[in-house]
């Protein structure tokens, strides 16, 4: 064995790196940041309503949980377990309609019996 071959590094391809973005609180990737942001907005809303504007606690909690609920709805319904870009494509479909290809016109089927008495 030569001295050059003794100190030569061997390179082999392995799958040692994980391509997953991981999970936090059962949410894929960085989706937990949406939930954290919703919780932060809920706490700020609760503090403003309860402390600054002196609402009673129950009536301040109800509007304060709306940001948290919206963040959870977005993360779980539109992002969790869906392919990347699914949420944006769905919102574009709702706002602009299908943008690729011609629009399909639906034609009503003719009635089974004609109302004309020309027979």
C-alpha positions in Angstrom: 0.0 0.0 0.0 1.5 3.3 -1.0 1.7 6.3 1.3 -0.6 8.4 -0.9 -3.3 5.7 -0.8 -3.0 5.5 3.0 -3.9 9.2 3.5 -6.5 9.5 0.8 -10.0 10.1 1.9 -12.9 8.0 0.6 -16.1 9.9 -0.3 -19.3 7.9 -0.3 -22.8 9.2 -0.6 -25.0 8.6 2.4 -28.4 9.7 3.5 -27.2 10.9 6.9 -28.9 14.3 6.6 -32.6 14.4 7.3 -34.6 16.5 4.8 -37.5 16.9 7.3 -38.1 20.3 8.8 -39.0 18.6 12.1 -42.0 18.9 14.3 -42.8 21.2 17.2 -46.0 20.7 19.2 -47.2 18.2 16.6 -47.0 20.8 13.8 -44.8 20.3 10.8 -41.9 22.7 10.1 -42.3 26.2 11.3 -46.1 26.1 11.7 -45.8 26.6 15.4 -44.8 30.2 14.8 -48.3 30.9 13.5 -49.7 29.5 16.7 -47.2 31.5 18.8 -48.1 34.6 16.9 -51.8 34.0 17.4 -51.3 33.4 21.1 -49.3 36.6 21.3 -52.0 38.6 19.6 -54.6 37.0 21.8 -52.7 38.0 25.0 -52.2 41.6 23.7 -55.9 41.8 22.8 -56.9 40.5 26.2 -54.6 42.9 28.0 -55.9 45.9 26.0 -59.5 45.0 26.5 -59.3 44.0 30.2 -56.7 46.5 31.5 -57.0 49.5 29.3 -60.7 49.6 28.4 -61.9 47.9 31.6 -64.0 45.2 30.0 -65.0 42.4 32.4 -62.8 39.3 32.0 -65.4 37.0 30.2 -66.3 39.6 27.6 -62.6 40.4 27.0 -61.6 36.7 26.6 -64.2 36.0 23.8 -62.7 38.5 21.3 -59.2 37.8 22.5 -59.3 34.1 21.4 -60.2 35.0 17.8 -56.6 35.6 16.7 -55.5 32.3 18.3 -58.4 30.5 16.6 -57.6 32.0 13.2 -54.0 31.1 13.5 -54.9 27.5 14.5 -57.4 27.2 11.7 -54.9 28.4 9.1 -52.1 26.2 10.4 -54.2 23.0 10.7 -56.6 23.4 7.8 -54.4 25.0 5.1 -50.8 24.0 5.9 -50.5 20.9 8.1 -50.0 17.8 5.9 -50.5 19.7 2.7 -47.9 20.2 -0.1 -46.0 23.5 -0.1 -47.9 26.3 -1.8 -51.3 24.6 -1.2 -52.6 27.5 0.8 -51.5 30.2 -1.7 -52.9 28.2 -4.6 -56.2 27.7 -2.8 -56.6 31.4 -2.0 -55.8 32.3 -5.6 -58.4 29.8 -6.8 -61.0 31.4 -4.5 -60.1 35.0 -5.5 -59.4 34.7 -9.2 -60.9 31.4 -10.2 -59.1 28.8 -12.2 -56.4 30.6 -14.2 -55.1 27.9 -16.5 -57.1 26.8 -19.5 -60.5 27.8 -20.8 -63.4 28.2 -18.5 -65.9 25.4 -18.9 -69.4 26.6 -19.7 -72.1 24.5 -18.3 -75.1 24.1 -20.6 -78.4 23.1 -19.2 -79.8 19.9 -20.5 -82.9 20.2 -22.6 -86.2 19.2 -21.0 -87.4 15.7 -21.5 -90.7 16.8 -22.9 -91.3 19.8 -25.1 -93.9 22.3 -24.1 -94.8 23.0 -27.7 -98.1 21.6 -29.0 -97.0 21.5 -32.6 -97.0 17.7 -32.8 
